[in-house]
Amino acid sequence: MSERAIHLDVTILGREYRVACKESERAELLESVKYLDLRMREIRDAGKIAGAERIAVMAALNISNEMLRIKATAPPVPAAPAFDSAPIERRISSMQAAIERAMKGQETSA
């Protein structure tokens, strides 16, 4: 069953936006909106860049740079251990043999 989508009205740099997300993602989305709004206000208040579009692009670049730095310094995720299917294959073979023996016993008694 797919999760229900909701629509949220959010404000970023004084402008209203309607955003869709899954119900379970609501808190994360609101946190992201709060962070983006803060970063955009910092850029605007520094006074070096004018215009909401340019501020948004600079905020996106700064946030992307932060993410890439964090990603580069994060420890690598260990690979999942190899799955050993041999015990399962042996169990299946054993079950098949038991079924064949049971079937042979039914054929001779019928």
PyMOL commands that set and color helices and strands:
alter all, ss='L'
color gray80, all
select helices_A, chain A and resi 23-46+52-73+86-109
alter helices_A, ss='H'
color red, helices_A
select strands_A, chain A and resi 5-12+15-22
alter strands_A, ss='S'
color yellow, strands_A
deselect
rebuild
show_as cartoon
